[in-house]
Amino acid sequence: MLDYELYEKCLIGIVKDAVLGKNITEISDEIDFDILTDIIKMHKLSSLLYPVFKEKGIESAELYKDFNFWLAQGTNQQYYLEKIKESFEAQKVRFVCMKGAYLKTLYPEPYMRSSGDLDIFVDDENTEKVRDIMAGLGFTVERFDHRLQDDAYSLGKFVHIEIHRKLISNKCPWDEKCQEIIERIVPKKEGSYEYVMSPEDFYLHMIGHMAKHMKYSGCGIRMVLDIWVYLNKFGTVLDRKILSQRLKYCGLDIFEKEVAKLVDYWFNGKDADIKTKNLARYIFESGIFGKAEQAFAAEMAEDMEENTSKKVGVIKKLTKYTFLPYLNMCMIYPRLSKYPILLPFYWVLRANRILFFERKKISGLTRNIEGISVSYAKNLAEFKKSIGL
Protein backbone atom coordinates (compact mmCIF):
# COMPACT_ATOMS: atom_id res chain seq x y z
CA MET A 1 0.00 0.00 0.00
CA LEU A 2 1.26 3.46 -0.91
CA ASP A 3 2.64 5.47 2.02
CA TYR A 4 0.50 8.52 1.31
CA GLU A 5 2.10 10.83 3.87
CA LEU A 6 5.61 10.05 2.63
CA TYR A 7 4.80 10.99 -0.97
CA GLU A 8 2.73 14.00 0.06
CA LYS A 9 5.53 15.45 2.19
CA CYS A 10 8.10 14.80 -0.52
CA LEU A 11 6.11 16.30 -3.39
CA ILE A 12 4.86 19.38 -1.54
CA GLY A 13 8.42 20.09 -0.34
CA ILE A 14 9.77 19.87 -3.89
CA VAL A 15 6.97 22.04 -5.28
CA LYS A 16 7.56 24.73 -2.65
CA ASP A 17 11.33 24.76 -3.27
CA ALA A 18 10.82 24.94 -7.04
CA VAL A 19 8.58 28.02 -6.80
CA LEU A 20 10.93 29.71 -4.33
CA GLY A 21 13.97 28.96 -6.53
CA LYS A 22 15.70 26.88 -3.84
CA ASN A 23 17.61 23.63 -4.19
CA ILE A 24 14.91 20.99 -4.07
CA THR A 25 14.27 18.87 -1.00
CA GLU A 26 16.28 15.66 -0.96
CA ILE A 27 14.26 12.70 -2.19
CA SER A 28 14.19 9.87 0.31
CA ASP A 29 15.41 6.42 -0.77
CA GLU A 30 11.97 5.18 0.29
CA ILE A 31 10.41 7.08 -2.64
CA ASP A 32 9.77 5.09 -5.83
CA PHE A 33 10.55 7.71 -8.49
CA ASP A 34 8.24 6.06 -11.04
CA ILE A 35 5.32 6.42 -8.63
CA LEU A 36 6.32 10.01 -7.87
CA THR A 37 6.45 10.70 -11.62
CA ASP A 38 2.92 9.38 -12.07
CA ILE A 39 1.67 11.64 -9.26
CA ILE A 40 3.45 14.66 -10.75
CA LYS A 41 1.88 14.03 -14.16
CA MET A 42 -1.55 13.44 -12.63
CA HIS A 43 -1.38 16.87 -10.98
CA LYS A 44 0.09 18.49 -14.13
CA LEU A 45 3.21 19.70 -12.33
CA SER A 46 5.81 18.52 -14.88
CA SER A 47 6.36 22.01 -16.27
CA LEU A 48 7.28 23.20 -12.78
CA LEU A 49 9.34 20.24 -11.60
CA TYR A 50 11.20 18.77 -14.59
CA PRO A 51 13.70 21.67 -14.83
CA VAL A 52 14.62 21.43 -11.13
CA PHE A 53 15.04 17.66 -11.35
CA LYS A 54 17.26 18.06 -14.39
CA GLU A 55 19.35 20.70 -12.62
CA LYS A 56 19.88 18.23 -9.78
CA GLY A 57 20.96 15.53 -12.25
CA ILE A 58 17.75 13.50 -12.02
CA GLU A 59 16.66 12.51 -15.53
CA SER A 60 13.21 11.24 -16.40
CA ALA A 61 12.11 10.51 -19.96
CA GLU A 62 8.45 10.61 -18.87
CA LEU A 63 8.73 14.03 -17.24
CA TYR A 64 10.83 15.33 -20.13
CA LYS A 65 8.12 14.35 -22.61
CA ASP A 66 5.41 15.84 -20.43
CA PHE A 67 7.43 19.03 -19.87
CA ASN A 68 7.95 19.52 -23.62
CA PHE A 69 4.22 19.13 -24.25
CA TRP A 70 3.31 21.77 -21.65
CA LEU A 71 6.12 24.07 -22.83
CA ALA A 72 4.89 23.89 -26.43
CA GLN A 73 1.31 24.39 -25.30
CA GLY A 74 2.22 27.37 -23.12
CA THR A 75 4.32 29.02 -25.84
CA ASN A 76 1.53 28.71 -28.39
CA GLN A 77 -1.08 29.85 -25.89
CA GLN A 78 0.89 32.96 -25.00
CA TYR A 79 1.44 33.89 -28.64
CA TYR A 80 -2.26 33.66 -29.49
CA LEU A 81 -3.38 35.25 -26.23
CA GLU A 82 -1.47 38.38 -27.23
CA LYS A 83 -3.08 38.25 -30.69
CA ILE A 84 -6.53 37.89 -29.13
CA LYS A 85 -5.92 40.76 -26.71
CA GLU A 86 -4.71 43.02 -29.53
CA SER A 87 -7.81 42.15 -31.59
CA PHE A 88 -10.18 42.72 -28.69
CA GLU A 89 -8.59 46.11 -28.01
CA ALA A 90 -8.85 47.07 -31.68
CA GLN A 91 -12.51 45.97 -31.86
CA LYS A 92 -13.37 47.61 -28.51
CA VAL A 93 -14.39 44.36 -26.81
CA ARG A 94 -14.26 44.53 -23.03
CA PHE A 95 -12.54 41.44 -21.59
CA VAL A 96 -10.98 39.98 -18.44
CA CYS A 97 -8.20 37.36 -18.36
CA MET A 98 -9.23 34.71 -15.85
CA LYS A 99 -7.60 31.88 -13.94
CA GLY A 100 -4.42 30.51 -15.57
CA ALA A 101 -4.25 33.23 -18.20
CA TYR A 102 -3.47 35.64 -15.35
CA LEU A 103 -1.98 33.33 -12.73
CA LYS A 104 0.88 32.36 -15.07
CA THR A 105 2.22 35.89 -14.69
CA LEU A 106 2.59 35.48 -10.91
CA TYR A 107 4.99 32.53 -11.10
CA PRO A 108 8.75 33.18 -11.38
CA GLU A 109 8.48 31.98 -15.01
CA PRO A 110 5.16 31.62 -16.91
CA TYR A 111 6.06 28.12 -18.16
CA MET A 112 6.00 26.86 -14.56
CA ARG A 113 2.21 27.05 -14.47
CA SER A 114 0.65 24.78 -17.10
CA SER A 115 -2.85 25.43 -18.51
CA GLY A 116 -4.98 23.09 -20.57
CA ASP A 117 -6.84 26.09 -21.97
CA LEU A 118 -7.08 29.83 -21.46
CA ASP A 119 -10.16 31.47 -19.98
CA ILE A 120 -11.36 34.97 -20.90
CA PHE A 121 -14.53 36.70 -19.74
CA VAL A 122 -16.47 38.73 -22.33
CA ASP A 123 -19.85 40.43 -21.95
CA ASP A 124 -22.50 38.34 -23.69
CA GLU A 125 -23.46 41.16 -26.05
CA ASN A 126 -19.95 40.99 -27.53
CA THR A 127 -19.67 37.24 -27.95
CA GLU A 128 -20.87 37.24 -31.58
CA LYS A 129 -18.26 39.86 -32.42
CA VAL A 130 -15.73 37.66 -30.62
CA ARG A 131 -16.78 34.67 -32.70
CA ASP A 132 -15.91 36.64 -35.86
CA ILE A 133 -12.61 37.81 -34.37
CA MET A 134 -11.62 34.27 -33.40
CA ALA A 135 -12.53 32.92 -36.83
CA GLY A 136 -10.44 35.69 -38.39
CA LEU A 137 -7.47 34.55 -36.29
CA GLY A 138 -7.84 31.03 -37.64
CA PHE A 139 -9.70 29.44 -34.71
CA THR A 140 -12.30 26.73 -35.12
CA VAL A 141 -15.57 27.35 -33.30
CA GLU A 142 -16.06 24.27 -31.14
CA ARG A 143 -19.08 25.58 -29.23
CA PHE A 144 -21.17 28.76 -29.37
CA ASP A 145 -24.53 29.42 -27.75
CA HIS A 146 -25.80 32.47 -25.86
CA ARG A 147 -27.55 30.16 -23.40
CA LEU A 148 -24.30 28.48 -22.36
CA GLN A 149 -21.88 29.78 -19.75
CA ASP A 150 -18.98 29.74 -22.21
CA ASP A 151 -17.98 29.31 -25.85
CA ALA A 152 -15.02 27.18 -26.96
CA TYR A 153 -12.43 27.75 -29.69
CA SER A 154 -9.39 25.76 -30.78
CA LEU A 155 -6.46 26.19 -33.10
CA GLY A 156 -4.34 23.15 -33.83
CA LYS A 157 -3.18 20.78 -31.11
CA PHE A 158 -2.16 23.24 -28.44
CA VAL A 159 -4.43 26.28 -28.30
CA HIS A 160 -7.82 26.03 -26.63
CA ILE A 161 -9.70 29.15 -25.57
CA GLU A 162 -12.88 29.42 -23.54
CA ILE A 163 -14.82 32.68 -23.76
CA HIS A 164 -16.91 32.96 -20.61
CA ARG A 165 -20.23 34.71 -20.11
CA LYS A 166 -20.28 33.54 -16.49
CA LEU A 167 -17.44 33.55 -13.99
CA ILE A 168 -18.63 30.37 -12.27
CA SER A 169 -20.53 27.34 -13.54
CA ASN A 170 -24.31 27.79 -13.67
CA LYS A 171 -24.90 24.76 -11.46
CA CYS A 172 -23.11 26.24 -8.43
CA PRO A 173 -25.24 27.78 -5.65
CA TRP A 174 -22.84 30.74 -5.51
CA ASP A 175 -22.64 31.46 -9.26
CA GLU A 176 -25.00 34.46 -9.38
CA LYS A 177 -23.47 36.18 -6.38
CA CYS A 178 -19.94 35.65 -7.72
CA GLN A 179 -21.11 37.07 -11.05
CA GLU A 180 -21.53 40.43 -9.31
CA ILE A 181 -17.74 40.72 -9.50
CA ILE A 182 -18.26 41.91 -13.08
CA GLU A 183 -20.00 45.03 -11.75
CA ARG A 184 -16.73 45.97 -10.05
CA ILE A 185 -14.09 45.33 -12.73
CA VAL A 186 -12.01 48.30 -13.88
CA PRO A 187 -9.79 49.03 -16.93
CA LYS A 188 -6.24 47.73 -16.59
CA LYS A 189 -5.07 51.17 -17.66
CA GLU A 190 -6.79 54.28 -18.92
CA GLY A 191 -8.49 53.73 -22.27
CA SER A 192 -7.89 49.99 -22.27
CA TYR A 193 -10.57 47.40 -23.03
CA GLU A 194 -8.75 44.85 -20.89
CA TYR A 195 -10.37 44.95 -17.47
CA VAL A 196 -9.15 43.49 -14.19
CA MET A 197 -10.65 42.37 -10.91
CA SER A 198 -9.55 43.83 -7.60
CA PRO A 199 -7.20 41.59 -5.57
CA GLU A 200 -10.12 40.72 -3.30
CA ASP A 201 -12.39 39.77 -6.19
CA PHE A 202 -9.76 37.71 -8.02
CA TYR A 203 -9.16 35.75 -4.84
CA LEU A 204 -12.93 35.35 -4.35
CA HIS A 205 -13.19 34.00 -7.90
CA MET A 206 -10.33 31.55 -7.27
CA ILE A 207 -12.10 30.22 -4.19
CA GLY A 208 -15.45 30.00 -6.01
CA HIS A 209 -13.88 28.11 -8.90
CA MET A 210 -12.04 25.73 -6.60
CA ALA A 211 -15.21 25.15 -4.57
CA LYS A 212 -17.05 24.18 -7.75
CA HIS A 213 -14.53 21.45 -8.52
CA MET A 214 -14.44 20.26 -4.93
CA LYS A 215 -18.22 20.08 -4.67
CA TYR A 216 -18.79 18.06 -7.84
CA SER A 217 -15.61 15.96 -7.99
CA GLY A 218 -12.26 17.14 -6.64
CA CYS A 219 -9.25 19.28 -7.49
CA GLY A 220 -5.51 18.85 -7.51
CA ILE A 221 -2.46 20.31 -5.81
CA ARG A 222 -2.10 23.02 -8.46
CA MET A 223 -5.20 24.92 -7.30
CA VAL A 224 -3.86 25.04 -3.75
CA LEU A 225 -0.45 26.05 -5.09
CA ASP A 226 -2.09 28.88 -7.09
CA ILE A 227 -3.65 30.23 -3.91
CA TRP A 228 -0.32 30.15 -2.07
CA VAL A 229 1.41 31.93 -4.96
CA TYR A 230 -1.40 34.50 -5.13
CA LEU A 231 -1.33 35.20 -1.39
CA ASN A 232 2.46 35.57 -1.48
CA LYS A 233 1.93 38.34 -4.03
CA PHE A 234 -1.19 40.03 -2.68
CA GLY A 235 -1.71 38.76 0.87
CA THR A 236 -0.45 41.97 2.47
CA VAL A 237 -2.63 44.26 0.33
CA LEU A 238 -5.91 42.34 0.50
CA ASP A 239 -8.62 44.24 2.35
CA ARG A 240 -9.55 41.42 4.71
CA LYS A 241 -12.74 43.09 5.90
CA ILE A 242 -14.10 43.47 2.35
CA LEU A 243 -12.92 39.97 1.43
CA SER A 244 -14.58 38.45 4.48
CA GLN A 245 -17.86 40.20 3.69
CA ARG A 246 -17.84 39.00 0.07
CA LEU A 247 -16.91 35.42 0.95
CA LYS A 248 -19.74 35.27 3.47
CA TYR A 249 -22.18 36.86 1.03
CA CYS A 250 -21.35 34.17 -1.54
CA GLY A 251 -21.53 31.37 1.03
CA LEU A 252 -17.84 30.54 0.59
CA ASP A 253 -16.45 31.73 3.93
CA ILE A 254 -16.25 28.31 5.62
CA PHE A 255 -14.67 26.68 2.58
CA GLU A 256 -12.10 29.47 2.24
CA LYS A 257 -11.04 29.07 5.88
CA GLU A 258 -10.44 25.35 5.32
CA VAL A 259 -8.44 26.04 2.16
CA ALA A 260 -6.38 28.69 3.97
CA LYS A 261 -5.59 26.16 6.70
CA LEU A 262 -4.44 23.69 4.04
CA VAL A 263 -2.22 26.33 2.38
CA ASP A 264 -0.63 27.03 5.78
CA TYR A 265 -0.13 23.31 6.42
CA TRP A 266 1.42 22.50 3.05
CA PHE A 267 3.42 25.63 2.31
CA ASN A 268 3.81 27.68 5.50
CA GLY A 269 4.89 25.02 7.97
CA LYS A 270 1.80 25.24 10.19
CA ASP A 271 0.30 22.34 12.16
CA ALA A 272 -2.90 20.76 10.87
CA ASP A 273 -5.98 19.27 12.51
CA ILE A 274 -7.56 16.05 11.27
CA LYS A 275 -9.99 17.89 8.97
CA THR A 276 -7.13 19.68 7.20
CA LYS A 277 -5.19 16.43 6.85
CA ASN A 278 -8.27 14.73 5.39
CA LEU A 279 -8.67 17.60 2.91
CA ALA A 280 -4.98 17.31 2.02
CA ARG A 281 -5.33 13.62 1.31
CA TYR A 282 -8.50 14.05 -0.73
CA ILE A 283 -6.82 16.66 -2.93
CA PHE A 284 -3.55 14.73 -3.16
CA GLU A 285 -5.44 11.69 -4.43
CA SER A 286 -7.66 13.71 -6.77
CA GLY A 287 -5.44 14.68 -9.66
CA ILE A 288 -5.98 18.00 -11.36
CA PHE A 289 -9.80 18.05 -11.45
CA GLY A 290 -10.75 14.98 -9.43
CA LYS A 291 -10.85 11.30 -10.29
CA ALA A 292 -13.90 9.74 -11.96
CA GLU A 293 -14.78 7.75 -8.84
CA GLN A 294 -14.74 10.93 -6.76
CA ALA A 295 -17.17 12.56 -9.19
CA PHE A 296 -19.45 9.52 -9.04
CA ALA A 297 -19.21 9.39 -5.26
CA ALA A 298 -20.03 13.09 -5.07
CA GLU A 299 -23.11 12.49 -7.19
CA MET A 300 -24.13 9.56 -5.02
CA ALA A 301 -23.65 11.78 -1.97
CA GLU A 302 -25.99 14.40 -3.48
CA ASP A 303 -28.68 11.72 -3.85
CA MET A 304 -27.99 9.99 -0.55
CA GLU A 305 -31.01 11.38 1.29
CA GLU A 306 -33.29 10.17 -1.49
CA ASN A 307 -31.81 6.75 -2.04
CA THR A 308 -29.30 4.36 -0.49
CA SER A 309 -29.73 1.57 -3.04
CA LYS A 310 -26.74 1.22 -5.35
CA LYS A 311 -28.91 -0.45 -7.99
CA VAL A 312 -31.24 2.53 -8.08
CA GLY A 313 -28.15 4.77 -8.14
CA VAL A 314 -26.91 3.03 -11.29
CA ILE A 315 -30.30 3.50 -12.97
CA LYS A 316 -30.39 7.20 -12.00
CA LYS A 317 -26.87 7.75 -13.34
CA LEU A 318 -27.64 6.05 -16.67
CA THR A 319 -30.86 8.03 -16.94
CA LYS A 320 -29.02 11.32 -16.36
CA TYR A 321 -26.33 10.31 -18.85
CA THR A 322 -28.87 9.45 -21.54
CA PHE A 323 -31.58 12.09 -21.09
CA LEU A 324 -29.40 15.17 -20.88
CA PRO A 325 -30.82 18.66 -20.25
CA TYR A 326 -31.94 20.64 -23.28
CA LEU A 327 -28.81 22.82 -23.61
CA ASN A 328 -26.50 19.81 -23.41
CA MET A 329 -28.58 18.07 -26.06
CA CYS A 330 -28.27 21.13 -28.30
CA MET A 331 -24.49 20.83 -28.12
CA ILE A 332 -24.73 17.25 -29.43
CA TYR A 333 -27.57 17.93 -31.87
CA PRO A 334 -27.27 21.59 -33.03
CA ARG A 335 -30.47 21.37 -35.13
CA LEU A 336 -32.44 20.94 -31.90
CA SER A 337 -31.80 24.58 -30.95
CA LYS A 338 -34.01 25.63 -33.88
CA TYR A 339 -36.75 23.12 -33.07
CA PRO A 340 -37.01 22.68 -29.26
CA ILE A 341 -40.24 20.73 -29.66
CA LEU A 342 -38.16 17.83 -31.02
CA LEU A 343 -36.36 17.26 -27.71
CA PRO A 344 -38.22 13.94 -26.94
CA PHE A 345 -37.33 12.67 -30.43
CA TYR A 346 -33.63 13.45 -29.89
CA TRP A 347 -33.71 11.79 -26.46
CA VAL A 348 -34.95 8.60 -28.14
CA LEU A 349 -32.27 9.00 -30.83
CA ARG A 350 -29.57 9.36 -28.17
CA ALA A 351 -30.89 6.40 -26.16
CA ASN A 352 -30.74 4.18 -29.25
CA ARG A 353 -27.23 5.34 -30.11
CA ILE A 354 -26.05 4.58 -26.59
CA LEU A 355 -27.78 1.21 -26.55
CA PHE A 356 -26.24 0.03 -29.82
CA PHE A 357 -22.90 1.89 -30.05
CA GLU A 358 -21.78 2.86 -26.53
CA ARG A 359 -22.14 -0.34 -24.52
CA LYS A 360 -18.51 -0.25 -23.40
CA LYS A 361 -18.98 3.26 -22.04
CA ILE A 362 -22.16 2.24 -20.23
CA SER A 363 -20.36 -0.75 -18.73
CA GLY A 364 -17.61 1.59 -17.54
CA LEU A 365 -20.12 3.95 -15.92
CA THR A 366 -21.82 1.02 -14.20
CA ARG A 367 -18.52 -0.39 -12.92
CA ASN A 368 -17.52 3.02 -11.54
CA ILE A 369 -20.73 3.33 -9.56
CA GLU A 370 -20.74 -0.30 -8.40
CA GLY A 371 -17.15 0.14 -7.20
CA ILE A 372 -18.18 2.88 -4.75
CA SER A 373 -19.57 1.84 -1.39
CA VAL A 374 -22.60 3.57 0.04
CA SER A 375 -20.65 4.23 3.24
CA TYR A 376 -17.88 5.99 1.27
CA ALA A 377 -20.43 8.23 -0.46
CA LYS A 378 -22.08 9.03 2.89
CA ASN A 379 -18.74 9.85 4.49
CA LEU A 380 -17.85 12.03 1.52
CA ALA A 381 -21.15 13.91 1.85
CA GLU A 382 -20.45 14.57 5.53
CA PHE A 383 -16.87 15.63 4.82
CA LYS A 384 -17.95 18.13 2.15
CA LYS A 385 -20.57 19.58 4.48
CA SER A 386 -17.88 20.02 7.12
CA ILE A 387 -15.76 22.14 4.76
CA GLY A 388 -18.66 24.35 3.73
CA LEU A 389 -19.84 22.51 0.63
Secondary structure, DSSP 8 states (H G I E B T S, - for coil): ---HHHHHHHHHHHHHHHHHT-------TTS-HHHHHHHHHHTT-HHHHHHHHHHTT---HHHHHHHHHHHHHHHHHHHHHHHHHHHHHHTT--EEEEHHHHHGGGSSSGGGS--SSEEEEE-GGGHHHHHHHHHHTT-EEEE--TTSSEEEEEETTTEEEEEESSSS-TTSTTHHHHHGGGGG-EESSTT-SEEE--HHHHHHHHHHHHHHHHHHS---HHHHHHHHHHHHHHTTT--HHHHHHHHHHHT-HHHHHHHHHHHHHHHS-----HHHHHHHHHHHTT-SS--HHHHHHHHHHHHTTT---HHHHHHHHHHHHHS--HHHHHHH-GGGGT-GGGHHHHHHHHHHHHHHH-HHHHHHHHHHHHTS-HHHHHHHHHHHHHTT-
